[in-house]
C-alpha cells in the first residue's frame, strides 16, 4: 500500500484556521505541503518560551522577504506517551499554500536566512525534518483565521491488506455524514509521508490529524462523539479499512499565518 501512495504523491494548515481550505465539510482532492521539525532537544537552561525571540526575528526576515504563503505552529503535548514524536516537549509544524510556494520560500530561507536559523539553533537542535502531503478529509465548518492556535490530535495509520484508497474515500464520506448528523465540529486531515520520514515509521501509510480551535471545543466534540455512539460507528465504518494507533493530543500555538489566496 505504501508504494501505491508514493506513486500517487511524488509525480497544511493552514488547517483548522486557514482560509486555504473550502468551507464545506467534504474531502478535497488537493494536497498541501506540511513540514515538521521534530526530535528537538532544548539547549541547557532553555525551554519553549525561549523560542519567542528567534521566532520574532524569523518573522521579520519572512516579512522582509515578502513571504506570505507560510503558516507555522509550535506544538506542545497535552496527552501523549513516548511513542509518537518520541515524547518530545515541542514540535515545529509549518505549511505552505502550494508546492511552488514551498520551493520559493525554502530557496530563499536556505540562501538568505542564516541569521534567522542561528537564532533557533541556540535554543534547540532538531534531529528530524520531515515533509508530508496533507489532504483535507473534513474541513472545519467554522474556521477562524485569527485564532492564536488550537488543539491537534495525531494518529499513525496503516491501510489494511486488501483495501485501497477508494475504500478509504468511501469510508470518509460515511464518517462525514455521521459527523454532520452529530453536530461535530473541527477538521480532519490526512498526511502522507513524502520525505525525511524516520525508519521507525516505514510501516505508516499516513498520519491522521484532527483539529479544533480550543480545549473547550475538543471536549464538546468528545461529548458528542460519546453521546452518539461514535466509537461503534467509527469501528463499523473504518474497522475493516484501516488500523490506527492511539491518539496523541497537542496544543498548537500559532506563530505565523499565511494570507488568503
FINUKE-8974 format. One record per residue (C-alpha): residue number from 0; x negated, y, z. Coordinates in Angstrom, 3 decimals. Last residue first. Layout:
N
- num:east:north:up
- NUM:X:Y:Z;
...
This chain:
261
- num:east:north:up
- 260:5.140:33.355:-1.823;
- 259:5.609:34.034:1.852;
- 258:2.508:35.192:3.700;
- 257:0.405:32.702:5.580;
- 256:0.312:32.874:9.362;
- 255:-2.768:32.823:11.595;
- 254:-3.454:31.700:15.156;
- 253:-0.211:29.854:16.001;
- 252:-0.357:27.899:19.242;
- 251:0.872:24.330:18.860;
- 250:1.719:22.294:21.953;
- 249:1.098:18.605:21.327;
- 248:3.053:15.349:21.747;
- 247:1.565:11.938:20.850;
- 246:4.135:9.421:19.664;
- 245:3.864:5.650:19.875;
- 244:2.592:3.737:16.836;
- 243:4.610:3.309:13.647;
- 242:5.799:0.357:11.536;
- 241:7.646:0.981:8.264;
- 240:10.364:-0.496:6.075;
- 239:12.130:-3.238:8.012;
- 238:12.664:-1.112:11.125;
- 237:13.294:2.160:9.287;
- 236:17.081:2.465:9.041;
- 235:18.276:-0.055:11.658;
- 234:15.479:0.909:14.050;
- 233:16.288:4.600:13.677;
- 232:19.971:3.991:14.336;
- 231:19.220:1.936:17.438;
- 230:16.839:4.563:18.785;
- 229:19.145:7.427:17.871;
- 228:22.011:6.118:19.957;
- 227:23.859:9.442:19.532;
- 226:23.418:10.664:23.118;
- 225:19.751:9.622:23.123;
- 224:18.819:11.515:19.939;
- 223:20.933:14.485:21.005;
- 222:19.024:14.602:24.302;
- 221:15.665:14.336:22.530;
- 220:16.623:17.224:20.250;
- 219:17.503:19.385:23.248;
- 218:14.203:18.464:24.912;
- 217:12.217:19.444:21.805;
- 216:14.163:22.701:21.529;
- 215:13.281:23.537:25.131;
- 214:9.679:22.549:24.510;
- 213:9.629:25.096:21.707;
- 212:9.834:25.689:17.934;
- 211:10.284:22.124:16.741;
- 210:8.027:19.919:14.632;
- 209:7.913:16.209:13.841;
- 208:4.789:14.750:12.269;
- 207:4.458:11.360:10.628;
- 206:0.953:10.203:9.863;
- 205:0.447:8.124:6.743;
- 204:-0.751:4.785:5.364;
- 203:-2.960:4.050:8.386;
- 202:-5.099:0.916:8.012;
- 201:-8.311:2.852:7.414;
- 200:-7.695:4.946:10.538;
- 199:-10.627:3.512:12.513;
- 198:-12.895:4.487:9.605;
- 197:-12.099:8.159:10.133;
- 196:-10.489:10.090:7.278;
- 195:-12.633:12.789:5.636;
- 194:-10.436:12.980:2.552;
- 193:-6.818:12.292:1.457;
- 192:-4.815:10.527:4.143;
- 191:-1.063:11.121:3.692;
- 190:0.834:13.495:5.973;
- 189:4.590:13.077:6.386;
- 188:6.720:15.897:7.726;
- 187:9.862:16.120:9.851;
- 186:11.410:19.460:10.794;
- 185:13.381:20.722:13.749;
- 184:17.046:20.482:14.573;
- 183:19.361:17.605:15.443;
- 182:23.092:18.225:15.069;
- 181:23.946:14.528:15.370;
- 180:25.664:14.497:11.953;
- 179:22.686:16.246:10.373;
- 178:20.253:13.813:11.988;
- 177:22.296:10.859:10.654;
- 176:22.284:12.214:7.091;
- 175:18.583:12.982:7.334;
- 174:17.956:9.419:8.526;
- 173:19.814:7.931:5.553;
- 172:17.866:10.079:3.092;
- 171:14.605:9.092:4.788;
- 170:15.465:5.396:4.416;
- 169:15.857:5.797:0.650;
- 168:12.542:7.657:0.476;
- 167:10.840:4.844:2.401;
- 166:12.283:2.144:0.158;
- 165:11.046:4.066:-2.904;
- 164:7.630:4.348:-1.283;
- 163:7.487:0.567:-1.256;
- 162:8.197:-2.431:0.945;
- 161:6.896:-5.992:0.568;
- 160:4.455:-5.621:3.420;
- 159:5.478:-2.908:5.866;
- 158:4.423:0.701:5.318;
- 157:1.981:1.705:8.038;
- 156:2.409:4.608:10.453;
- 155:0.389:6.887:12.735;
- 154:2.690:9.008:14.873;
- 153:2.416:12.711:15.691;
- 152:4.636:15.064:17.687;
- 151:4.456:18.839:17.361;
- 150:5.783:21.533:19.685;
- 149:5.833:25.146:18.569;
- 148:3.847:28.274:17.973;
- 147:3.924:32.043:18.259;
- 146:7.222:32.350:16.416;
- 145:7.481:34.989:13.708;
- 144:8.108:32.635:10.773;
- 143:11.180:31.142:12.464;
- 142:12.623:28.213:10.541;
- 141:16.210:27.240:11.447;
- 140:17.197:24.236:9.303;
- 139:13.644:22.866:9.638;
- 138:12.852:20.837:6.571;
- 137:13.295:17.077:6.701;
- 136:10.888:14.820:4.844;
- 135:8.470:17.524:3.699;
- 134:5.255:16.158:2.223;
- 133:1.773:16.888:3.530;
- 132:-1.438:15.825:1.818;
- 131:-4.228:15.315:4.347;
- 130:-7.756:16.623:4.773;
- 129:-10.047:15.669:7.636;
- 128:-12.948:17.446:9.352;
- 127:-14.489:15.344:12.119;
- 126:-17.264:15.868:14.659;
- 125:-16.056:19.239:15.906;
- 124:-18.546:21.225:17.994;
- 123:-17.160:23.844:20.331;
- 122:-17.610:27.374:21.638;
- 121:-20.875:28.499:20.024;
- 120:-19.910:26.715:16.814;
- 119:-16.740:28.788:16.545;
- 118:-18.687:32.042:16.466;
- 117:-21.189:30.575:14.029;
- 116:-18.381:29.860:11.572;
- 115:-17.346:33.520:11.456;
- 114:-20.946:34.576:10.787;
- 113:-21.361:32.018:8.012;
- 112:-18.120:33.006:6.284;
- 111:-19.496:34.129:2.928;
- 110:-20.104:31.081:0.737;
- 109:-18.399:28.425:2.869;
- 108:-15.423:30.685:3.516;
- 107:-15.144:31.986:-0.056;
- 106:-15.120:28.518:-1.614;
- 105:-12.759:27.274:1.094;
- 104:-10.275:30.064:0.340;
- 103:-10.350:29.540:-3.428;
- 102:-10.007:25.767:-3.229;
- 101:-7.189:25.918:-0.684;
- 100:-5.295:28.497:-2.742;
- 99:-5.503:26.111:-5.709;
- 98:-4.097:23.318:-3.529;
- 97:-1.124:25.442:-2.512;
- 96:0.377:27.386:0.412;
- 95:-2.519:26.350:2.628;
- 94:-2.504:24.563:5.957;
- 93:-4.592:24.535:9.127;
- 92:-4.809:22.370:12.224;
- 91:-7.530:22.789:14.847;
- 90:-7.450:20.270:17.683;
- 89:-7.866:20.797:21.431;
- 88:-8.183:18.632:24.559;
- 87:-9.026:15.487:22.641;
- 86:-7.658:12.113:23.696;
- 85:-9.345:10.392:20.774;
- 84:-7.032:12.034:18.199;
- 83:-4.641:9.129:18.773;
- 82:-5.921:6.599:21.311;
- 81:-6.982:8.437:24.458;
- 80:-3.387:8.951:25.514;
- 79:-0.963:11.804:24.991;
- 78:1.963:13.808:26.304;
- 77:1.234:17.561:26.376;
- 76:-1.950:17.877:24.344;
- 75:-3.351:21.151:22.950;
- 74:-3.099:22.071:19.281;
- 73:-4.689:25.220:17.855;
- 72:-2.752:26.428:14.840;
- 71:-3.618:27.902:11.460;
- 70:-1.842:29.246:8.370;
- 69:-3.608:30.047:5.088;
- 68:-2.272:31.810:1.997;
- 67:-3.002:35.455:2.837;
- 66:-6.724:35.538:2.101;
- 65:-7.675:39.059:1.072;
- 64:-11.316:38.582:2.027;
- 63:-11.102:41.453:4.533;
- 62:-8.115:39.707:6.122;
- 61:-9.960:36.373:6.285;
- 60:-13.014:38.008:7.892;
- 59:-10.837:39.810:10.441;
- 58:-9.039:36.544:11.193;
- 57:-12.426:34.881:11.738;
- 56:-13.499:37.584:14.188;
- 55:-10.221:37.202:16.134;
- 54:-10.577:33.401:16.089;
- 53:-14.166:33.749:17.350;
- 52:-12.862:35.793:20.306;
- 51:-9.857:33.551:21.076;
- 50:-11.756:30.253:21.080;
- 49:-12.949:30.828:24.644;
- 48:-9.429:30.114:25.904;
- 47:-9.771:26.506:24.696;
- 46:-12.622:25.779:27.091;
- 45:-16.288:26.666:27.539;
- 44:-18.620:26.078:30.509;
- 43:-20.805:23.641:28.584;
- 42:-19.849:23.619:24.920;
- 41:-16.442:22.207:24.051;
- 40:-16.234:18.901:22.213;
- 39:-14.086:18.538:19.100;
- 38:-13.274:15.103:17.663;
- 37:-10.864:17.012:15.482;
- 36:-10.837:19.692:12.808;
- 35:-7.672:19.030:10.829;
- 34:-6.680:20.108:7.336;
- 33:-3.290:20.344:5.599;
- 32:-2.904:20.523:1.814;
- 31:0.715:20.697:0.586;
- 30:2.552:18.020:-1.400;
- 29:5.732:18.723:-3.366;
- 28:8.587:16.253:-3.915;
- 27:10.515:17.777:-1.019;
- 26:12.885:15.854:1.231;
- 25:16.231:17.191:2.401;
- 24:17.321:19.536:5.152;
- 23:17.888:22.703:3.138;
- 22:15.926:25.895:3.809;
- 21:13.039:25.106:1.477;
- 20:9.449:25.187:2.634;
- 19:6.903:27.964:2.253;
- 18:8.908:30.160:4.626;
- 17:6.766:28.890:7.461;
- 16:7.860:28.197:10.980;
- 15:8.301:24.477:11.075;
- 14:5.621:23.755:8.625;
- 13:3.440:26.460:7.055;
- 12:2.712:24.359:7.513;
- 11:1.076:22.093:5.558;
- 10:-4.823:12.771:-9.661;
- 9:-5.590:12.015:-5.709;
- 8:-2.101:11.635:-4.342;
- 7:-0.404:8.923:-6.398;
- 6:-3.492:6.736:-6.728;
- 5:-4.173:7.218:-3.009;
- 4:-0.671:6.075:-2.064;
- 3:-0.935:2.935:-4.214;
- 2:-4.313:2.107:-2.673;
- 1:-2.844:2.407:0.835;
- 0:0.000:0.000:0.000;
